[in-house]
Amino acid sequence: MKTEKVNGHRIKCYDNGGKSCDRYTVVYLDEPYQYCSGDTGYCCLGMSEHPSHPQGFGQHCSCQVGKHLGKRILFKDLPPDCQDLVYGETALI
């Protein structure tokens, strides 16, 4: 699966199948950085299905790309509320 672009930013999307409250992860690939360990990290957005709901979850964090994030999915397969949050966030980057 190729890297996708949203608002000109390269991303990868993941779904962990509901194993945690941050079921969906969108990784922003534009500016990788190095952890002290030498591993490559990326800015990302972890979300529940309804991240803007009072009982939802949506948080910026950092991550390493890998299968621990879940199954790779296409941006169009993210729930609509997650897509909306990503569209709003990429406008700020």
Backbone as ProteinMPNN parsed JSONL, in Angstrom:
{"seq_chain_A": "MKTEKVNGHRIKCYDNGGKSCDRYTVVYLDEPYQYCSGDTGYCCLGMSEHPSHPQGFGQHCSCQVGKHLGKRILFKDLPPDCQDLVYGETALI", "coords_chain_A": {"N_chain_A": [[0.851, -1.174, 0.0], [0.626, 2.135, -0.905], [2.008, 5.294, 0.224], [-0.198, 7.865, 1.216], [-1.582, 11.11, 0.343], [-2.777, 13.909, 2.074], [-4.148, 16.99, 1.967], [-1.713, 17.753, 0.861], [0.176, 16.588, 2.518], [2.164, 13.82, 3.355], [0.93, 10.725, 4.473], [0.325, 7.826, 6.58], [-2.104, 5.449, 7.464], [-3.552, 3.638, 10.183], [-5.289, 0.896, 11.784], [-6.066, -0.568, 14.771], [-7.989, -2.379, 15.347], [-9.584, -1.961, 17.57], [-8.245, -2.493, 19.927], [-7.353, -0.651, 21.731], [-8.042, 2.624, 23.176], [-7.125, 4.484, 21.405], [-7.693, 3.646, 18.709], [-7.357, 4.247, 15.962], [-4.635, 5.409, 14.039], [-2.937, 8.041, 12.578], [-0.145, 8.668, 10.783], [2.171, 11.184, 10.263], [4.32, 11.742, 7.728], [6.033, 13.679, 6.805], [8.154, 14.99, 8.233], [10.434, 13.27, 9.506], [12.19, 12.285, 12.522], [14.965, 11.704, 14.743], [15.042, 9.475, 17.439], [16.685, 9.32, 20.651], [17.729, 6.789, 20.756], [18.366, 6.295, 18.186], [16.484, 5.332, 16.502], [13.885, 5.973, 14.063], [11.381, 8.411, 14.332], [8.011, 9.706, 14.145], [5.59, 12.341, 13.896], [2.266, 11.914, 14.991], [-1.275, 11.166, 15.031], [-3.42, 9.921, 17.296], [-6.545, 8.28, 17.601], [-9.981, 7.754, 18.633], [-13.063, 6.35, 17.357], [-14.822, 8.498, 17.29], [-13.35, 11.161, 17.676], [-13.755, 13.84, 18.508], [-15.842, 13.847, 20.218], [-17.164, 14.261, 23.554], [-16.582, 11.977, 25.1], [-14.739, 10.794, 23.544], [-11.508, 10.156, 22.009], [-8.637, 11.861, 21.039], [-5.466, 12.584, 20.197], [-2.31, 14.167, 19.806], [0.853, 12.73, 19.232], [3.979, 10.93, 19.285], [5.451, 8.41, 17.224], [6.706, 5.208, 16.153], [6.729, 3.721, 12.999], [5.042, 0.717, 12.336], [3.901, -2.735, 12.714], [2.778, -2.823, 15.212], [1.033, -0.742, 15.391], [-1.223, -1.599, 14.211], [-3.369, -2.706, 11.536], [-2.62, -1.603, 8.256], [-4.556, 0.845, 6.693], [-6.586, 2.521, 4.241], [-6.919, 6.077, 3.876], [-9.55, 6.79, 3.247], [-10.932, 4.806, 4.514], [-10.951, 5.419, 7.173], [-13.059, 6.394, 9.945], [-15.613, 8.891, 9.366], [-15.507, 11.087, 11.249], [-12.861, 10.961, 12.107], [-11.499, 11.435, 9.732], [-12.321, 14.083, 9.309], [-11.031, 15.358, 11.471], [-8.344, 14.949, 10.808], [-8.224, 16.346, 8.361], [-8.617, 18.955, 9.342], [-6.374, 19.187, 11.028], [-4.165, 18.912, 9.284], [-4.329, 21.229, 7.915], [-3.214, 22.994, 9.622], [-0.568, 22.351, 9.84]], "CA_chain_A": [[0.0, 0.0, 0.0], [1.444, 3.331, -1.039], [1.763, 6.438, 1.088], [-1.238, 8.747, 0.69], [-1.423, 12.538, 0.629], [-3.965, 14.653, 2.497], [-3.774, 18.415, 1.988], [-0.306, 17.873, 0.499], [1.04, 15.941, 3.511], [2.237, 12.368, 3.234], [0.455, 10.049, 5.677], [-0.04, 6.412, 6.613], [-3.191, 5.251, 8.421], [-3.586, 2.313, 10.81], [-6.434, 0.526, 12.618], [-5.668, -1.692, 15.611], [-9.141, -3.254, 15.563], [-10.259, -1.674, 18.832], [-7.465, -2.998, 21.067], [-7.093, 0.45, 22.663], [-8.901, 3.782, 22.908], [-6.603, 5.157, 20.212], [-7.808, 2.602, 17.69], [-6.863, 4.724, 14.669], [-3.43, 6.232, 14.085], [-2.494, 8.647, 11.329], [1.264, 9.027, 10.917], [2.586, 12.249, 9.338], [5.649, 11.323, 7.289], [6.767, 14.811, 6.229], [9.356, 15.39, 8.964], [10.919, 12.265, 10.462], [13.248, 12.731, 13.429], [15.682, 10.61, 15.386], [15.014, 9.299, 18.886], [18.029, 9.158, 21.216], [18.167, 5.422, 20.454], [18.722, 6.219, 16.779], [15.311, 4.934, 15.726], [13.172, 7.068, 13.422], [10.055, 8.694, 14.853], [7.139, 10.582, 13.357], [4.419, 12.903, 14.552], [1.073, 11.157, 14.625], [-2.538, 11.5, 15.683], [-4.143, 8.732, 17.739], [-7.961, 8.664, 17.714], [-11.088, 6.812, 18.694], [-13.953, 6.515, 16.206], [-15.393, 9.85, 17.358], [-12.34, 11.844, 18.492], [-14.18, 15.147, 19.023], [-16.928, 13.623, 21.178], [-16.664, 14.418, 24.93], [-16.033, 10.717, 25.597], [-13.831, 10.281, 22.521], [-10.075, 10.336, 22.232], [-7.865, 12.367, 19.912], [-4.272, 13.17, 20.802], [-1.05, 14.152, 19.069], [1.931, 12.033, 19.92], [4.999, 10.489, 18.349], [5.437, 6.957, 17.106], [7.49, 4.541, 15.136], [5.853, 2.986, 12.098], [5.196, -0.73, 12.464], [2.659, -3.497, 12.854], [2.202, -2.583, 16.538], [-0.03, 0.251, 15.219], [-2.389, -2.283, 13.66], [-3.42, -2.976, 10.103], [-2.637, -0.424, 7.382], [-5.815, 1.093, 5.999], [-6.618, 3.726, 3.425], [-7.526, 7.235, 4.525], [-10.994, 6.754, 3.02], [-11.508, 3.807, 5.407], [-11.09, 5.992, 8.519], [-14.393, 6.933, 10.191], [-15.74, 10.285, 8.932], [-15.041, 12.034, 12.271], [-11.391, 10.926, 12.094], [-11.091, 12.142, 8.514], [-12.517, 15.524, 9.546], [-9.98, 15.841, 12.365], [-7.099, 14.969, 10.038], [-8.296, 17.485, 7.43], [-8.41, 20.17, 10.124], [-5.012, 19.209, 11.554], [-3.173, 19.121, 8.235], [-4.397, 22.635, 7.515], [-2.404, 23.744, 10.586], [0.841, 21.936, 9.779]], "C_chain_A": [[0.899, 1.24, 0.0], [1.08, 4.379, 0.01], [0.718, 7.322, 0.42], [-0.888, 10.193, 1.004], [-2.778, 13.129, 0.997], [-3.514, 16.095, 2.667], [-2.275, 18.602, 1.73], [0.667, 17.214, 1.453], [0.986, 14.427, 3.344], [1.84, 11.715, 4.564], [0.362, 8.544, 5.458], [-1.079, 6.272, 7.707], [-3.2, 3.807, 8.913], [-4.85, 2.149, 11.65], [-6.024, -0.685, 13.443], [-6.841, -2.591, 15.985], [-9.848, -3.052, 16.88], [-9.527, -2.187, 20.053], [-7.175, -1.923, 22.104], [-7.993, 1.624, 22.296], [-8.417, 4.586, 21.709], [-6.525, 4.151, 19.057], [-7.165, 3.005, 16.362], [-5.635, 5.607, 14.883], [-3.131, 6.741, 12.687], [-1.086, 9.17, 11.567], [1.605, 10.051, 9.839], [4.055, 12.015, 8.985], [6.533, 12.462, 6.789], [8.09, 15.113, 6.916], [9.78, 14.33, 9.98], [12.008, 12.861, 11.352], [13.86, 11.508, 14.091], [15.459, 10.625, 16.893], [16.463, 9.165, 19.371], [18.602, 7.778, 20.9], [18.641, 5.272, 19.013], [17.576, 5.782, 15.89], [14.617, 6.159, 15.156], [11.773, 7.197, 14.002], [9.313, 9.675, 13.961], [6.069, 11.186, 14.258], [3.21, 12.095, 14.096], [-0.132, 11.669, 15.412], [-3.239, 10.202, 16.007], [-5.58, 9.118, 18.049], [-8.865, 7.469, 17.976], [-11.982, 7.082, 17.479], [-14.561, 7.913, 16.13], [-14.477, 10.723, 18.222], [-12.758, 13.185, 19.082], [-15.33, 15.044, 20.012], [-16.366, 13.774, 22.598], [-16.08, 13.13, 25.528], [-15.094, 10.059, 24.579], [-12.383, 10.562, 22.885], [-9.424, 10.818, 20.946], [-6.66, 13.101, 20.465], [-3.08, 13.083, 19.857], [-0.011, 13.44, 19.905], [3.026, 11.74, 18.9], [4.968, 8.97, 18.319], [6.503, 6.499, 16.127], [6.509, 3.76, 14.288], [6.118, 1.495, 12.28], [3.873, -1.411, 12.704], [2.032, -3.356, 14.238], [1.074, -1.537, 16.477], [-1.312, -0.378, 14.679], [-2.244, -2.502, 12.166], [-3.418, -1.667, 9.325], [-3.994, -0.34, 6.702], [-5.664, 2.342, 5.139], [-7.291, 4.852, 4.204], [-9.041, 7.193, 4.404], [-11.697, 5.74, 3.921], [-11.545, 4.256, 6.867], [-12.538, 6.436, 8.716], [-14.446, 8.417, 9.79], [-15.237, 11.302, 9.957], [-13.513, 12.084, 12.331], [-10.863, 11.653, 10.863], [-11.212, 13.652, 8.706], [-11.419, 16.097, 10.424], [-8.643, 15.929, 11.622], [-7.104, 16.13, 9.05], [-8.046, 18.786, 8.17], [-6.988, 20.296, 10.623], [-3.999, 19.5, 10.463], [-3.21, 20.546, 7.72], [-3.499, 23.494, 8.416], [-0.914, 23.45, 10.49], [1.622, 22.815, 8.831]], "O_chain_A": [[1.814, 1.36, 0.814], [-0.001, 4.352, 0.598], [0.741, 7.51, -0.797], [-0.012, 10.469, 1.823], [-3.784, 12.888, 0.331], [-2.593, 16.375, 3.434], [-1.645, 19.491, 2.302], [1.876, 17.27, 1.226], [-0.085, 13.835, 3.211], [2.333, 12.088, 5.629], [0.326, 8.056, 4.328], [-0.963, 6.898, 8.76], [-2.896, 2.877, 8.165], [-5.408, 3.122, 12.158], [-5.669, -1.722, 12.882], [-6.707, -3.465, 16.841], [-10.646, -3.9, 17.279], [-10.128, -2.307, 21.121], [-6.794, -2.237, 23.231], [-8.629, 1.626, 21.242], [-9.2, 5.287, 21.068], [-5.457, 3.858, 18.52], [-6.506, 2.19, 15.716], [-5.602, 6.44, 15.789], [-3.079, 5.968, 11.731], [-0.861, 10.008, 12.441], [1.363, 9.824, 8.654], [4.925, 12.084, 9.853], [7.672, 12.225, 6.388], [9.061, 15.459, 6.243], [9.518, 14.472, 11.174], [12.667, 13.829, 10.973], [13.32, 10.405, 14.0], [15.658, 11.648, 17.549], [17.363, 8.922, 18.568], [19.818, 7.616, 20.789], [19.24, 4.26, 18.651], [17.674, 5.849, 14.665], [14.742, 7.257, 15.697], [11.062, 6.203, 14.148], [9.906, 10.375, 13.14], [5.694, 10.593, 15.27], [3.145, 11.649, 12.951], [-0.011, 12.486, 16.324], [-3.615, 9.455, 15.104], [-5.829, 10.147, 18.679], [-8.562, 6.338, 17.598], [-11.677, 7.954, 16.666], [-14.787, 8.444, 15.042], [-14.799, 10.995, 19.379], [-12.168, 13.627, 20.068], [-15.748, 16.051, 20.583], [-15.201, 13.447, 22.826], [-15.183, 13.19, 26.369], [-14.705, 8.902, 24.743], [-12.085, 11.133, 23.934], [-9.642, 10.24, 19.882], [-6.806, 14.128, 21.128], [-2.864, 12.067, 19.197], [-0.002, 13.538, 21.132], [2.992, 12.251, 17.781], [4.518, 8.326, 19.266], [7.102, 7.284, 15.392], [5.55, 3.194, 14.814], [7.268, 1.063, 12.367], [2.845, -0.756, 12.877], [0.874, -3.73, 14.427], [0.257, -1.452, 17.394], [-2.369, 0.254, 14.694], [-1.143, -2.483, 11.615], [-4.128, -0.727, 9.684], [-4.512, -1.337, 6.199], [-4.72, 3.116, 5.303], [-8.125, 4.609, 5.076], [-9.747, 7.524, 5.357], [-12.917, 5.796, 4.082], [-12.105, 3.558, 7.712], [-13.191, 6.82, 7.745], [-13.435, 9.116, 9.866], [-14.602, 12.286, 9.578], [-12.939, 13.144, 12.581], [-9.89, 12.402, 10.948], [-10.321, 14.408, 8.318], [-10.925, 17.194, 10.165], [-7.898, 16.893, 11.801], [-6.098, 16.827, 8.913], [-7.325, 19.646, 7.663], [-6.44, 21.398, 10.645], [-3.059, 20.261, 10.689], [-2.231, 21.025, 7.148], [-3.077, 24.583, 8.026], [-0.092, 24.212, 11.0], [2.824, 22.615, 8.652]]}, "name": "protein", "num_of_chains": 1, "seq": "MKTEKVNGHRIKCYDNGGKSCDRYTVVYLDEPYQYCSGDTGYCCLGMSEHPSHPQGFGQHCSCQVGKHLGKRILFKDLPPDCQDLVYGETALI"}
